[in-house]
């Protein structure tokens, strides 16, 4: 898989636009990126050579089975939408509750947003990035970081030790992030060890809340994490697609954040 962290901001934004829409025309991309069609064609050619995009007549599509965006690229993607999801996530919490916090850029947004939470929380996480964001607010948060092996640039700790330590906790809420959603209503991810972490958090929480940006709709992964019906609430920046609503036992659990 190709790591895209070395690409320039225009390339990353182009990839994000194609990822969000599934495919995009050269004219659309030129307008959104405020550059010429010739520049877009040149960018698409470069990204196709890197096996990031697939070219079609007049535009490009993305093959998510061939690329995983690096953590830095994901941080740049859908900032406003992730901020809205993070703000909505705070509304789920009550003073004094215990929280499992997953890894991923949306969960990093949640960690930063928690600085504005009016109350105290017990936070259990395997996310070093989130832990560093919460550290300055230790007077209000009882922060527990499980041990384990660092897996990737996102600061996630994984492995048997992390799962064993997480299994010893019980939480009121688990905030879970994923890489994709398939047509059968299963949320997906790539990393088997991170999937085991997510599943351990869900087992140990009274309520599981899925935090999922619209860019994940239809995005692929290699393994299923859980079905949408296994979550008590789904926070997304767009309403559930009609075809997804029809396969959910509780479509009202999907909340499109304002």
Backbone torsions as a table, in degrees:
resi	resn	phi	psi	omega
1	UNK	NA	146.3	-175.1
2	UNK	-91.1	129.3	175.8
3	UNK	-87.6	126.7	-172.7
4	UNK	-102.6	12.0	-174.2
5	UNK	-67.9	-20.2	-178.2
6	UNK	-86.5	-5.7	-178.9
7	UNK	-75.8	157.4	-178.0
8	UNK	-77.8	166.1	-175.3
9	UNK	-57.8	-36.1	179.5
10	UNK	-65.1	-40.9	177.8
11	UNK	-61.5	-44.2	-178.5
12	UNK	-65.5	-38.6	178.5
13	UNK	-68.1	-38.3	177.7
14	UNK	-60.8	-46.4	179.6
15	UNK	-61.9	-42.2	180.0
16	UNK	-61.7	-40.2	179.6
17	UNK	-65.2	-44.3	179.3
18	UNK	-67.1	-39.9	179.1
19	UNK	-63.1	-40.9	-177.8
20	UNK	-65.5	-42.3	-173.9
21	UNK	-96.6	-9.1	-178.5
22	UNK	87.4	-39.1	174.3
23	UNK	-159.0	159.3	-178.5
24	UNK	-153.1	144.8	179.2
25	UNK	-82.3	160.9	178.3
26	UNK	-63.0	-40.3	-179.2
27	UNK	-63.0	-43.8	179.1
28	UNK	-62.2	-45.8	-178.1
29	UNK	-65.2	-41.0	179.6
30	UNK	-61.7	-40.6	179.9
31	UNK	-67.2	-45.2	-177.4
32	UNK	-70.4	-32.7	-177.6
33	UNK	-91.7	-4.5	178.7
34	UNK	56.3	50.2	178.0
35	UNK	-144.3	178.0	-176.1
36	UNK	-80.9	158.6	176.3
37	UNK	-62.1	-34.1	178.9
38	UNK	-63.1	-39.7	177.7
39	UNK	-64.6	-42.1	179.3
40	UNK	-62.7	-43.6	179.5
41	UNK	-59.9	-41.4	179.6
42	UNK	-65.3	-41.9	178.2
43	UNK	-63.9	-43.3	-180.0
44	UNK	-62.0	-41.8	179.6
45	UNK	-59.3	-44.9	-179.6
46	UNK	-64.0	-43.6	-177.5
47	UNK	-71.5	-29.6	174.2
48	UNK	-68.6	-39.7	178.1
49	UNK	-64.1	-28.5	177.9
50	UNK	-87.8	6.4	179.4
51	UNK	62.1	32.2	176.9
52	UNK	-94.8	-46.7	-179.6
53	UNK	-112.4	160.4	170.7
54	UNK	-116.4	127.9	-176.5
55	UNK	-84.4	140.6	167.2
56	UNK	-131.9	169.1	-175.1
57	UNK	-60.1	115.0	177.3
58	UNK	86.6	6.9	-179.0
59	UNK	-178.4	-155.7	-177.2
60	UNK	-152.6	156.4	172.8
61	UNK	-129.5	168.1	-179.1
62	UNK	-115.0	139.7	175.7
63	UNK	-105.5	97.3	-175.2
64	UNK	-72.3	-7.0	173.7
65	UNK	-79.2	-12.2	-177.6
66	UNK	-106.7	-7.5	-175.8
67	UNK	-147.5	140.6	169.7
68	UNK	-123.9	123.1	-179.7
69	UNK	-64.3	138.9	175.8
70	UNK	-66.9	164.1	-175.9
71	UNK	-60.5	-40.0	-179.5
72	UNK	-64.1	-39.4	178.2
73	UNK	-65.7	-40.7	179.2
74	UNK	-65.2	-35.0	178.8
75	UNK	-62.6	-32.9	-179.5
76	UNK	-78.0	-15.6	-172.0
77	UNK	-92.0	133.7	172.8
78	UNK	53.5	46.8	-179.1
79	UNK	-59.4	-46.0	-177.1
80	UNK	-64.0	-45.5	-178.1
81	UNK	-62.8	-42.8	179.2
82	UNK	-65.9	-35.9	176.5
83	UNK	-63.1	-39.6	178.4
84	UNK	-66.0	-40.9	178.9
85	UNK	-65.1	-42.1	179.7
86	UNK	-62.6	-42.0	179.1
87	UNK	-63.0	-40.7	178.2
88	UNK	-66.8	-34.3	179.5
89	UNK	-62.8	-36.8	178.4
90	UNK	-61.3	-31.9	179.5
91	UNK	-68.6	-14.9	178.8
92	UNK	-78.9	-25.2	-169.6
93	UNK	-88.6	152.1	175.1
94	UNK	-124.3	153.7	-179.3
95	UNK	-54.8	132.0	175.2
96	UNK	87.1	-1.3	-177.7
97	UNK	-76.7	162.3	174.9
98	UNK	-103.0	137.8	-172.2
99	UNK	-130.6	128.0	165.7
100	UNK	-88.2	127.2	179.2
101	UNK	-118.1	118.3	-178.3
102	UNK	-75.3	-178.9	177.0
103	UNK	-99.6	170.3	-178.7
104	UNK	117.9	161.1	-174.1
105	UNK	-67.1	-32.7	177.1
106	UNK	-67.0	-40.3	177.0
107	UNK	-67.5	-31.5	173.8
108	UNK	-62.7	-39.4	175.6
109	UNK	-61.7	-40.7	178.3
110	UNK	-61.1	-44.5	-179.4
111	UNK	-58.2	-42.4	179.3
112	UNK	-70.0	-36.8	179.9
113	UNK	-67.7	-27.6	-178.8
114	UNK	-61.3	-18.4	175.6
115	UNK	-58.7	-23.6	-178.6
116	UNK	-98.1	2.4	-179.7
117	UNK	-74.3	127.7	-178.2
118	UNK	-92.6	87.3	-179.0
119	UNK	159.1	-175.7	179.0
120	UNK	-111.6	149.9	-179.3
121	UNK	-141.5	153.8	167.4
122	UNK	-103.6	117.6	-176.2
123	UNK	-114.0	124.3	176.7
124	UNK	-116.4	125.1	-175.1
125	UNK	-149.0	159.1	170.8
126	UNK	-112.3	15.2	-172.9
127	UNK	-103.5	103.4	-177.9
128	UNK	-66.1	-34.8	178.6
129	UNK	-62.5	-45.4	177.8
130	UNK	-64.5	-40.4	-179.1
131	UNK	-61.4	-40.9	178.7
132	UNK	-65.9	-35.5	178.3
133	UNK	-68.7	-33.7	-177.9
134	UNK	-85.0	-19.6	-176.0
135	UNK	-50.7	-46.7	-179.0
136	UNK	-62.7	-14.0	-177.3
137	UNK	-110.0	30.1	-173.6
138	UNK	-63.5	-19.2	178.7
139	UNK	-64.9	-28.7	-177.2
140	UNK	-103.7	-15.6	-176.3
141	UNK	-121.0	125.6	169.5
142	UNK	-83.5	100.6	-171.6
143	UNK	-100.2	121.6	177.4
144	UNK	-117.1	122.7	178.8
145	UNK	-111.8	120.4	-179.8
146	UNK	-75.7	154.8	178.6
147	UNK	-84.7	172.7	179.3
148	UNK	152.3	-168.5	-178.7
149	UNK	-95.2	133.9	176.7
150	UNK	-69.8	124.6	-176.6
151	UNK	-118.7	93.2	175.1
152	UNK	90.8	177.8	-174.2
153	UNK	-80.2	-4.3	-179.0
154	UNK	-86.3	1.5	176.1
155	UNK	78.0	19.2	-179.4
156	UNK	-81.6	137.0	173.7
157	UNK	-102.4	128.1	-176.1
158	UNK	-134.4	-175.4	177.4
159	UNK	103.1	174.2	-175.8
160	UNK	-57.0	-37.9	-179.2
161	UNK	-63.7	-45.2	-179.5
162	UNK	-61.7	-43.6	-179.5
163	UNK	-65.7	-42.1	-179.9
164	UNK	-62.3	-44.5	-178.9
165	UNK	-68.3	-40.3	177.8
166	UNK	-61.8	-36.4	-178.1
167	UNK	-66.4	-16.7	178.7
168	UNK	-85.1	-5.8	-179.3
169	UNK	-104.9	155.2	168.8
170	UNK	-126.7	138.2	-175.9
171	UNK	-130.6	157.5	175.0
172	UNK	-75.6	-39.6	-174.3
173	UNK	-137.5	142.2	170.1
174	UNK	-119.7	123.8	173.3
175	UNK	-95.1	117.9	-174.4
176	UNK	-117.5	134.7	175.3
177	UNK	-116.4	152.5	-177.7
178	UNK	-139.9	173.7	-178.7
179	UNK	-97.7	-20.8	-176.5
180	UNK	-167.1	175.2	178.9
181	UNK	-141.5	126.9	-178.5
182	UNK	-95.0	176.8	-174.0
183	UNK	-70.4	-14.6	179.3
184	UNK	-93.1	2.3	177.8
185	UNK	88.4	15.5	176.9
186	UNK	-97.5	132.3	174.3
187	UNK	-83.5	145.6	-167.5
188	UNK	-126.4	159.1	171.8
189	UNK	-150.9	174.5	-176.2
190	UNK	-101.4	-39.6	-170.2
191	UNK	-90.8	117.2	-176.6
192	UNK	-61.6	-39.5	-179.0
193	UNK	-68.2	-38.3	177.8
194	UNK	-68.6	-33.6	176.6
195	UNK	-63.0	-41.9	178.1
196	UNK	-62.8	-35.4	176.3
197	UNK	-63.5	-47.8	-179.7
198	UNK	-59.5	-44.2	-178.6
199	UNK	-66.8	-35.9	177.1
200	UNK	-65.6	-40.0	177.3
201	UNK	-63.2	-43.0	-179.8
202	UNK	-63.9	-39.2	179.2
203	UNK	-65.4	-32.7	-174.9
204	UNK	-92.5	2.2	-176.9
205	UNK	-111.8	145.4	175.1
206	UNK	-69.0	-35.6	179.4
207	UNK	-132.8	135.6	176.7
208	UNK	-111.2	128.0	-178.1
209	UNK	-119.7	122.0	178.9
210	UNK	-89.2	126.9	176.1
211	UNK	-106.8	112.0	-170.7
212	UNK	-142.5	117.8	175.4
213	UNK	-75.2	158.9	-177.2
214	UNK	-64.6	-20.9	178.7
215	UNK	-66.3	-17.0	-178.9
216	UNK	-84.1	-12.2	-178.3
217	UNK	-67.7	120.5	-179.8
218	UNK	81.4	-2.8	178.7
219	UNK	-77.2	144.2	-174.3
220	UNK	-86.7	161.8	170.0
221	UNK	-149.9	174.7	-177.2
222	UNK	-101.2	-16.3	-179.4
223	UNK	-141.3	148.2	177.4
224	UNK	-81.1	138.4	174.8
225	UNK	-92.3	-53.5	-178.2
226	UNK	-169.4	165.2	174.6
227	UNK	-86.1	153.8	178.3
228	UNK	-54.5	-33.4	-178.4
229	UNK	-69.7	-11.4	177.4
230	UNK	-84.1	-4.6	178.5
231	UNK	-101.7	143.5	177.9
232	UNK	-79.6	-25.1	178.1
233	UNK	-154.2	144.8	175.9
234	UNK	-122.9	119.9	178.6
235	UNK	-105.3	120.9	-177.9
236	UNK	-140.3	158.7	-178.4
237	UNK	-85.2	-1.5	176.3
238	UNK	-136.5	157.7	175.5
239	UNK	-64.2	158.5	178.2
240	UNK	-64.8	131.4	174.6
241	UNK	-56.9	149.1	-176.3
242	UNK	-57.2	-39.3	-177.9
243	UNK	-68.6	-26.2	176.3
244	UNK	-77.5	-40.5	178.6
245	UNK	-57.2	-36.4	-175.7
246	UNK	-69.8	-20.3	-178.4
247	UNK	-104.0	2.6	178.0
248	UNK	-96.0	135.1	175.8
249	UNK	-71.2	-29.9	-178.8
250	UNK	-130.6	71.4	-177.6
251	UNK	-60.9	-20.1	179.2
252	UNK	-68.6	-13.3	178.5
253	UNK	-73.8	-17.7	178.0
254	UNK	-81.3	119.8	-179.6
255	UNK	-117.0	121.6	173.8
256	UNK	-83.8	115.2	-174.3
257	UNK	-74.9	145.2	-178.0
258	UNK	-73.7	NA	NA
